[in-house]
Amino acid sequence: MSAAATTSLPAAAPATVPEPRASRAPLWLILPALMLFTGVVLVPLAMTVLLSFHDWGQYKGIEPVLILKNWQEIATDPYYAEMFARTLRIALLTTLVTALLGAPEAYILNRMSGRWRGIFLLLILGPLLISVVARTLGWALLFGGSNGLANKLLMSLGVIASPLPFLFTETGVVIALVHVMMPFMVLSVWAALQRLDPQVEHAAMSLGAGPITIIRRIVLPQIMPGVLSGAIIVFSLSASAFATPAIIGGRRLKVAATLAYDEFLNTLNWPLGAAVAVLLLLGLILIVVGANALVERRYAEVSA
């Protein structure tokens, strides 16, 4: 064959190598976590929802029949309305107090020098290393009736004539919850403060703005996403808290978590306790998702 004929032949196409199925790789990677999440979270939640529609009797126990008896009892009995209103009120007050105290605390922490910042950050995060039960019992020992250490000291000094009411009151539960939830608010606001350029404050000061104007017009709008994010965390944890309301509030001051506990373990009315737990979970999901959507929509540019 001549050289001209050989040059006129088309070149052979290179062998095609099949591309790896990269699009399916993320699915295989998340499959173990998805299976664990389904078995540990979704399946128990579905069983709890199904249990809330069962019947219960003192002598017959739990009957696997689908009825609306438990939900009708919650909807018609004013006791449950008062209990859920108390839960919401305590969670809102705790969130408000932690925001009012935690935001200035985080701002002061951010303005400190490196050495002092580390020391005070350790003091803020230190309570997280101690059990919630131990911290709450400390408040009970301080203000627990006439035998509380703080009450005895104040009465001996003549500051108060009778012990300060702390146990079995909403005020006591809110104070103890604020102490427990404060680190979450401080950390959320402090994380937002890391995005704040201090040169902006210096520029505003050089243009004649006072400290209050700088905080109100520059600092507060930029840390508001952190405040709202911390508020979401504090509210959800406060509304579902069990140990602190159980110790400080006792059996006289029921919230949703303690009521569900009593229905499960004291009266053994599991279907009613499941209905209370499911209703609390649904309420928290709606509030948290709505608040999170508000934060993302309004402060998307600030958070970016």
C-alpha positions in Angstrom: 0.0 0.0 0.0 1.3 3.4 -0.9 2.0 6.3 1.5 -0.8 8.3 0.0 -3.3 5.6 0.6 -2.2 5.2 4.2 -2.5 8.9 4.9 -6.0 9.0 3.5 -7.3 6.4 6.0 -9.2 8.0 9.0 -7.5 7.9 12.3 -8.8 5.3 14.7 -11.0 6.7 17.5 -9.4 6.4 20.9 -11.0 3.8 23.2 -13.6 5.4 25.4 -13.1 5.0 29.2 -16.3 4.8 31.1 -16.6 7.8 33.5 -16.9 7.0 37.2 -20.4 7.4 38.5 -19.5 10.4 40.6 -23.1 11.5 40.9 -23.9 8.5 42.9 -21.0 8.8 45.3 -22.6 11.3 47.7 -25.6 9.0 48.0 -23.5 6.0 49.0 -21.6 8.2 51.4 -24.6 9.5 53.2 -26.4 6.2 53.3 -24.9 4.9 56.6 -25.8 8.2 58.3 -29.2 8.2 56.8 -29.9 4.7 58.0 -28.7 5.6 61.5 -30.9 8.7 61.5 -33.9 6.7 60.4 -33.4 4.0 63.0 -32.6 6.3 65.9 -34.8 9.3 65.2 -37.5 8.8 62.6 -38.7 5.4 63.7 -39.0 6.3 67.4 -40.8 9.5 66.4 -43.2 7.6 64.2 -43.9 5.1 67.0 -44.5 7.9 69.5 -47.0 9.5 67.1 -48.8 6.2 66.6 -48.8 5.6 70.3 -50.6 8.9 70.9 -53.6 7.5 69.1 -53.9 4.4 71.3 -56.3 3.9 74.2 -55.3 3.4 77.8 -57.1 2.2 80.9 -56.0 1.7 84.5 -56.9 -2.0 84.4 -56.7 -2.8 80.7 -53.5 -1.0 79.9 -52.6 0.1 76.4 -54.9 -1.0 73.7 -53.7 -0.7 70.1 -56.7 1.0 68.7 -56.7 4.3 66.7 -58.7 6.9 68.6 -58.6 10.7 69.2 -59.3 10.4 72.9 -55.9 11.8 74.1 -55.9 14.6 71.6 -59.5 15.6 72.5 -58.6 15.6 76.2 -55.6 17.9 75.6 -57.8 20.2 73.4 -60.7 20.5 75.8 -59.1 20.4 79.3 -58.0 23.9 80.4 -55.2 22.3 82.5 -53.2 21.4 79.4 -53.7 24.9 77.9 -52.4 26.4 81.1 -49.5 24.0 81.2 -48.5 24.7 77.6 -48.9 28.5 78.2 -46.6 28.2 81.2 -44.0 26.4 79.1 -44.1 29.0 76.4 -44.0 31.9 78.9 -41.0 30.4 80.8 -39.1 29.8 77.5 -39.8 33.3 76.2 -38.8 35.0 79.5 -35.6 32.9 79.6 -34.8 33.8 76.0 -35.4 37.5 76.6 -33.3 37.7 79.8 -30.4 35.8 78.2 -30.5 38.1 75.1 -30.5 41.2 77.3 -27.6 39.9 79.4 -25.7 37.8 76.9 -25.3 40.3 74.1 -23.5 43.0 76.2 -21.5 40.2 77.8 -20.3 38.9 74.4 -19.6 42.5 73.3 -17.4 43.2 76.3 -15.7 39.8 75.8 -14.9 40.7 72.2 -13.3 44.0 73.3 -11.0 42.4 75.8 -7.3 41.6 75.2 -6.3 38.1 74.3 -5.2 37.0 77.7 -8.2 38.3 79.6 -10.5 37.1 76.8 -9.3 33.5 77.3 -9.8 33.7 81.0 -13.4 35.1 80.9 -14.3 32.7 78.0 -13.3 29.8 80.2 -15.5 31.3 83.0 -18.4 31.5 80.6 -17.9 28.0 79.2 -17.0 26.4 82.5 -20.6 25.8 83.6 -21.1 23.6 80.5 -18.6 21.1 82.1 -20.9 20.7 85.1 -24.1 18.7 85.0 -27.3 20.6 84.7 -28.7 18.8 87.7 -25.8 19.9 89.8 -26.1 23.5 88.8 -29.8 23.5 89.4 -29.4 21.9 92.8 -26.9 24.7 93.7 -29.7 27.2 93.1 -32.1 25.2 95.2 -29.5 25.1 98.0 -29.0 28.9 97.8 -32.6 30.0 97.8 -34.5 26.9 99.0 -36.9 28.3 101.6 -35.7 29.4 105.0 -32.9 26.8 105.0 -31.2 28.2 101.8 -27.8 29.7 102.4 -28.6 33.0 100.6 -31.9 33.4 102.4 -30.4 32.7 105.8 -27.6 35.2 105.2 -30.0 37.9 104.0 -32.4 37.4 106.9 -29.5 37.4 109.4 -28.3 40.7 108.0 -31.9 42.1 108.2 -32.1 42.7 104.5 -35.3 40.6 104.2 -37.8 39.6 106.8 -38.9 36.3 105.2 -37.3 33.9 102.7 -37.4 34.9 99.1 -39.8 32.7 97.2 -37.7 30.7 94.7 -38.7 27.1 94.7 -42.0 26.1 93.0 -42.2 29.5 91.3 -41.9 30.5 87.6 -39.3 33.2 88.6 -37.1 30.5 90.1 -37.3 28.3 87.1 -36.5 31.3 84.8 -33.5 32.3 86.9 -32.1 28.8 86.9 -32.7 28.3 83.2 -31.0 31.7 82.4 -27.9 30.4 84.2 -28.0 27.2 82.3 -28.6 28.8 78.8 -26.4 31.8 79.0 -23.3 30.2 77.4 -25.3 29.4 74.2 -26.4 33.0 73.8 -22.9 34.4 74.5 -21.3 32.1 72.0 -23.8 32.9 69.3 -23.4 36.6 69.7 -19.6 36.4 70.0 -19.5 34.4 66.7 -21.4 37.2 65.0 -19.1 39.8 66.5 -16.1 38.1 64.8 -17.5 39.4 61.5 -17.6 43.0 62.7 -14.7 45.1 61.5 -13.4 47.4 64.4 -12.3 50.0 61.8 -16.0 50.7 61.1 -16.5 51.7 64.7 -13.3 53.9 64.6 -14.5 55.6 61.4 -17.9 56.3 63.0 -16.2 57.7 66.1 -13.9 59.9 64.0 -17.0 61.3 62.3 -18.5 62.4 65.6 -20.8 59.5 66.5 -21.2 58.8 70.2 -20.9 55.3 71.9 -24.6 54.8 72.0 -25.1 55.8 68.4 -22.3 53.4 67.4 -23.8 50.5 69.2 -27.3 51.3 68.0 -26.5 52.1 64.3 -23.5 49.9 63.6 -22.9 47.1 66.2 -26.5 46.0 66.9 -27.6 45.6 63.3 -24.6 43.4 62.5 -24.9 41.2 65.6 -28.6 40.8 65.4 -28.4 37.6 63.4 -26.3 36.1 66.2 -28.7 37.3 68.8 -31.6 35.8 66.9 -29.8 32.5 66.3 -28.9 32.3 70.0 -32.5 33.1 70.8 -33.7 30.1 68.7 -31.3 27.8 70.5 -32.2 29.1 74.0 -35.9 29.0 73.3 -35.9 25.4 72.0 -33.7 24.2 74.8 -35.7 26.0 77.5 -39.1 24.9 76.2 -38.0 21.2 76.2 -35.9 21.4 79.4 -36.7 18.8 82.0 -34.1 18.7 84.9 -34.4 22.4 85.9 -38.2 22.7 85.9 -38.4 19.4 87.7 -36.1 20.4 90.5 -37.1 24.0 90.9 -40.7 23.8 89.9 -41.4 20.4 91.4 -44.8 18.8 91.1 -46.6 22.1 91.7 -45.3 23.8 88.6 -45.8 21.5 85.6 -44.3 22.2 82.1 -44.7 20.0 79.0 -41.5 18.0 79.6 -42.3 17.2 83.3 -45.9 16.4 82.4 -44.9 13.9 79.7 -42.4 12.3 82.2 -45.2 11.9 84.8 -47.6 10.4 82.3 -45.0 7.9 81.1 -43.5 6.8 84.4 -45.9 7.7 87.2 -49.5 7.2 85.9 -48.2 4.9 83.1 -50.6 6.6 80.6 -48.2 6.3 77.8 -50.6 7.4 75.0 -51.4 10.6 76.8 -47.7 11.3 77.5 -46.9 10.6 73.8 -49.6 13.1 72.7 -48.1 15.8 75.0 -44.6 15.1 73.7 -45.7 15.1 70.1 -47.6 18.4 70.6 -44.5 20.0 72.2 -42.3 18.8 69.4 -44.6 20.1 66.7 -44.9 23.5 68.4 -41.1 23.7 68.7 -40.6 22.8 65.1 -43.1 25.4 63.8 -41.6 28.1 66.0 -38.0 27.3 65.3 -38.5 26.9 61.5 -40.5 30.1 61.3 -37.9 32.1 63.3 -35.0 30.6 61.3 -36.7 31.5 58.0 -37.2 35.1 59.3 -33.5 35.4 60.3 -32.3 34.0 56.9 -34.6 36.2 54.9 -34.1 39.5 56.7 -30.4 39.2 57.5 -29.1 37.2 54.6 -26.8 40.0 53.4 -25.4 40.6 56.9 -24.8 36.9 57.5 -23.1 36.4 54.1 
